[in-house]
Amino acid sequence: MYVEVNDNDFNNVGKYTLEGTARPAFDMGMIFAANINYDTTSKKPYLFLNDRVAQTLNDYKTQILPVQAKGTKVLLTILGNHQGAGFANFTSYEEADEFAQQLEQVVNKYNLDGIDFDDEYAEYGKNGTPQPNSSSFIWLLQALRSRLGSDKIITLYNIGPSATHSENNPLTSQLVNYAWNPYYGSWQPPYFVGMDSSRLGAAALEVGVGKSTAVELAKRTKAENYGVYVMYNLSNTNSSSYISAVTQELYGRKTVYNSTTP
């Protein structure tokens, strides 16, 4: 579940459980989003946390820890920011590793469960930055996996040159845990060589939009053995009716909303 923390509190993720159980409705929650920015003086990319993302992370005890305590993994999404910096235009492993080190630091500081990559809005070439190449994202994945170890989760929106340049590289499936469709309201199975359907999400829905479509795509997700069902834009209001329609198909249970937790 993606949460736009500019507008909503992340801890809403922890307020949903499967009826009759203590199991969380969402296996993963994404803090959306930090950015990869570009320093025009040093000519280097850097990790940028806007005020609301920083506030969410700094309020770890109330925003993140209660969600993790319910059993949901918490990841930080990294997104381009119209400055020419992205995951696909590092020119060496060393450059990629410098950025991976910044990601490692934020994961460790806030005890996050991993990093989610969304290669949109980079505007490659802006500010004199290089164009994408086929090695850059693999370098970043290798560096980050080396730093985080095997216990942390790395996920990927199937969009942008980072995805297209890595889909036929067998290293991608060794370094990325899950990849999924970024186009909400649609069924578009990603392809990454060596990555089977249990690690892919073909269905993507925005919470509250197209309930009948959400149900049909949930049925198809289960029937075709896809392991991920992507949902976006959980708000501060009770969305259990919509989410129940999905979890009923995926797990055979409705979703319960508890406004007093976490």
VENLIN-V194335 format. One record per pair of residues at least 24 apart in sequence whose C-alpha atoms are under 8 Angstrom apart, sorted by the first residue. I is the first residue (numbers start at 1). J is the second residue. If there is no record, write none. Layout:
BEGIN
i=I j=J
i=I j=J
END
This chain:
BEGIN
i=1 j=26
i=1 j=28
i=1 j=29
i=1 j=30
i=1 j=230
i=1 j=231
i=1 j=232
i=1 j=233
i=1 j=234
i=2 j=29
i=2 j=30
i=2 j=31
i=2 j=32
i=2 j=231
i=2 j=232
i=2 j=233
i=2 j=234
i=3 j=29
i=3 j=30
i=3 j=31
i=3 j=32
i=3 j=232
i=3 j=233
i=3 j=234
i=3 j=235
i=4 j=31
i=4 j=32
i=4 j=33
i=4 j=233
i=4 j=234
i=5 j=31
i=5 j=32
i=5 j=33
i=5 j=52
i=5 j=53
i=5 j=56
i=6 j=52
i=6 j=53
i=7 j=235
i=8 j=234
i=8 j=235
i=8 j=236
i=9 j=56
i=9 j=63
i=9 j=235
i=9 j=236
i=10 j=56
i=10 j=63
i=10 j=64
i=11 j=62
i=11 j=63
i=11 j=64
i=11 j=66
i=11 j=67
i=11 j=262
i=12 j=234
i=12 j=235
i=12 j=236
i=12 j=262
i=13 j=67
i=13 j=234
i=14 j=66
i=14 j=67
i=14 j=70
i=14 j=72
i=14 j=261
i=14 j=262
i=15 j=257
i=15 j=258
i=15 j=259
i=15 j=260
i=15 j=261
i=15 j=262
i=16 j=240
i=16 j=255
i=16 j=256
i=16 j=257
i=16 j=258
i=17 j=255
i=17 j=256
i=17 j=257
i=18 j=247
i=18 j=253
i=18 j=254
i=18 j=255
i=18 j=256
i=19 j=253
i=19 j=254
i=19 j=255
i=19 j=256
i=22 j=70
i=23 j=70
i=23 j=71
i=24 j=70
i=24 j=71
i=24 j=72
i=25 j=247
i=25 j=255
i=26 j=72
i=27 j=71
i=27 j=72
i=27 j=73
i=28 j=72
i=28 j=73
i=28 j=74
i=28 j=75
i=29 j=72
i=29 j=73
i=29 j=74
i=29 j=75
i=30 j=74
i=30 j=75
i=30 j=76
i=30 j=77
i=30 j=116
i=31 j=74
i=31 j=75
i=31 j=76
i=31 j=77
i=32 j=76
i=32 j=77
i=32 j=78
i=33 j=76
i=33 j=77
i=33 j=78
i=33 j=79
i=34 j=76
i=34 j=77
i=34 j=78
i=34 j=79
i=35 j=78
i=35 j=79
i=35 j=80
i=35 j=81
i=36 j=78
i=36 j=79
i=36 j=80
i=36 j=81
i=36 j=85
i=36 j=86
i=37 j=80
i=37 j=81
i=37 j=83
i=37 j=84
i=37 j=85
i=37 j=86
i=38 j=83
i=38 j=84
i=38 j=85
i=40 j=127
i=45 j=85
i=45 j=86
i=45 j=99
i=46 j=99
i=46 j=102
i=47 j=99
i=47 j=102
i=47 j=103
i=57 j=110
i=58 j=110
i=60 j=110
i=62 j=262
i=66 j=262
i=67 j=262
i=73 j=112
i=73 j=113
i=74 j=112
i=74 j=113
i=74 j=114
i=75 j=112
i=75 j=113
i=75 j=114
i=75 j=115
i=75 j=116
i=75 j=153
i=76 j=112
i=76 j=114
i=76 j=115
i=76 j=116
i=77 j=115
i=77 j=116
i=77 j=117
i=77 j=118
i=78 j=115
i=78 j=116
i=78 j=117
i=78 j=118
i=79 j=117
i=79 j=118
i=79 j=119
i=79 j=120
i=79 j=121
i=79 j=122
i=80 j=118
i=80 j=119
i=80 j=120
i=80 j=121
i=80 j=122
i=80 j=123
i=81 j=121
i=81 j=122
i=81 j=123
i=82 j=121
i=82 j=122
i=82 j=123
i=82 j=126
i=83 j=122
i=83 j=123
i=83 j=124
i=83 j=126
i=83 j=127
i=84 j=122
i=84 j=123
i=84 j=124
i=84 j=125
i=84 j=126
i=84 j=127
i=84 j=128
i=84 j=129
i=84 j=130
i=85 j=122
i=85 j=123
i=85 j=124
i=85 j=129
i=86 j=119
i=86 j=122
i=86 j=124
i=87 j=119
i=87 j=136
i=87 j=137
i=87 j=140
i=87 j=162
i=88 j=131
i=88 j=132
i=88 j=133
i=88 j=134
i=88 j=135
i=88 j=136
i=88 j=137
i=88 j=161
i=88 j=162
i=89 j=124
i=89 j=129
i=89 j=130
i=89 j=131
i=89 j=132
i=89 j=133
i=89 j=136
i=89 j=137
i=90 j=130
i=90 j=132
i=90 j=133
i=90 j=136
i=90 j=137
i=91 j=130
i=91 j=136
i=92 j=136
i=92 j=139
i=93 j=136
i=93 j=139
i=93 j=140
i=93 j=143
i=96 j=136
i=96 j=139
i=96 j=140
i=96 j=143
i=97 j=139
i=97 j=140
i=97 j=143
i=97 j=144
i=99 j=140
i=100 j=140
i=100 j=143
i=100 j=144
i=100 j=147
i=101 j=144
i=101 j=147
i=103 j=144
i=104 j=144
i=104 j=147
i=104 j=148
i=113 j=152
i=113 j=153
i=114 j=152
i=114 j=153
i=114 j=154
i=115 j=153
i=115 j=154
i=115 j=155
i=116 j=154
i=116 j=155
i=116 j=156
i=116 j=157
i=117 j=154
i=117 j=155
i=117 j=156
i=117 j=157
i=118 j=156
i=118 j=157
i=118 j=158
i=118 j=159
i=118 j=160
i=119 j=157
i=119 j=159
i=119 j=160
i=119 j=161
i=119 j=162
i=119 j=163
i=120 j=159
i=120 j=160
i=132 j=161
i=132 j=162
i=133 j=165
i=134 j=162
i=134 j=165
i=134 j=166
i=135 j=165
i=136 j=162
i=137 j=162
i=137 j=165
i=137 j=166
i=138 j=166
i=138 j=171
i=138 j=172
i=141 j=172
i=141 j=175
i=141 j=176
i=142 j=175
i=145 j=175
i=153 j=177
i=154 j=178
i=155 j=179
i=156 j=180
i=157 j=181
i=157 j=182
i=158 j=182
i=158 j=190
i=166 j=192
i=167 j=191
i=167 j=192
i=167 j=193
i=168 j=192
i=168 j=193
i=169 j=193
i=170 j=194
i=178 j=228
i=180 j=228
i=180 j=230
i=181 j=230
i=184 j=232
i=185 j=209
i=185 j=210
i=185 j=213
i=185 j=214
i=187 j=217
i=197 j=225
i=197 j=226
i=197 j=227
i=198 j=225
i=198 j=226
i=198 j=227
i=198 j=228
i=199 j=226
i=199 j=227
i=199 j=228
i=200 j=226
i=200 j=227
i=200 j=228
i=201 j=226
i=201 j=227
i=201 j=228
i=201 j=229
i=201 j=230
i=202 j=226
i=202 j=228
i=202 j=229
i=203 j=228
i=203 j=229
i=203 j=230
i=204 j=229
i=204 j=230
i=204 j=231
i=204 j=232
i=205 j=230
i=205 j=231
i=205 j=232
i=206 j=231
i=206 j=232
i=206 j=233
i=207 j=231
i=207 j=232
i=207 j=233
i=207 j=234
i=207 j=239
i=207 j=242
i=207 j=243
i=208 j=239
i=208 j=242
i=211 j=242
i=211 j=245
i=214 j=245
i=214 j=246
i=215 j=245
i=215 j=246
i=215 j=249
i=218 j=246
i=218 j=247
i=218 j=249
i=218 j=250
i=219 j=249
i=219 j=250
i=221 j=250
i=222 j=249
i=222 j=250
END
